[in-house]
């Protein structure tokens, strides 16, 4: 996440392995199915970018963040956790300050053998090292856990340009969701507060994606600053 004041952005980003939609009792049609989910213990969403990029054709968006990926995995390992898979993401976020969409290439990192405090510390180290305003983390938890405050949504069939268009058309999504990220193979990845799941569904379907193919995981999200 950039270290400039372009507004807090609810990030999405996740590489995922869930096979079932999860649901909230009493809200049929928005959520579905049982209380089991498959996902890594935690995820970290980060970048080494510190620039504000407003041009979707900016060559800096073509970076594969290879060295950054190796360095973050080393950091995860050095602090007692186990790094898993990592995935490139193309993010589109709304800047209230600039009144336009901004773009960012980032990576999602699976993290195993880590608890809440360890994850927070690792994310803080990454934020400080790469001069980021904040780094987003997501811990996969049961839907009924008292610590669960967010959902992570993954749905195929989305273009990055579509995310931009949907943000421009939906002021509420701009304000509450902030934007989203898309994997290189066209999966939308969005982390949002649990209470905003209906909004996230509306935003997703506005992109032309099939909500019936969406995977929803529950957990705890945190924006971690570099003050460690």
C-alpha positions, 0 to 999 in steps of 0.5 A: 500500500502506498505511503501517500495520502490517497485515502484508506483503500479496502484492498482485495487481494487473495490467492485462494483454495476455497471450494465452497461458498460460505453463508450467513444464516437468515440472509438467503441469496447473498451467502451460501453453504457450510462453515468449512473453508480451505485457505492458508493460515494467513495472507499478506498483501504488499508492494514495494511501490511508493508512487501514485500511478494514474495511467493504466498503461504505465510500464511500472505496472508490468513489473513481476516483483520477482526480487520483492517476492523473494525478499518478502518470503525471506522475511516471513521465514526469518520471523518464524513463519512458513511462506507459501505460494505468492501471486501477482495482483493488478490493483485499481483503487479510488483516490478521493484526494485525486478524484480518480482511479490509481493503479498498483502492481502488488503480490499476495503471500500465503503464510503458514505456521503464524498467529495473530501477533506474529503476522502483525509483526511480519507485516510491520517489518515489511511496511517499514522496509518498503516505506509503505503506509500500511500492509494488509493482512488477512487471517482465515478464521471460522465464520463464528469466531469472535475475531472474524470481522471481514470476508475475502471474496474471489470470483473469476471472469473479471478485467482490471478495466472493469474494476475501474469502470465499476468504481467510477459508476458506484460512489458507495463502492468507492467510499466503502470498498475503495477498489479491488485487485485482479489476478493475471488470470482474471480473478477478482480478489476483494477483502471487505468488512463482513457488513459490506458483503451485500455491497461487495456482491453488488459490486461484483455482479456489476463487473459482469462476474457470476456470483454463483462462482464466487468463493467467500472466506471469513477471517480477520483483516488488519492494516499494519503500519511500519511502526514496529 
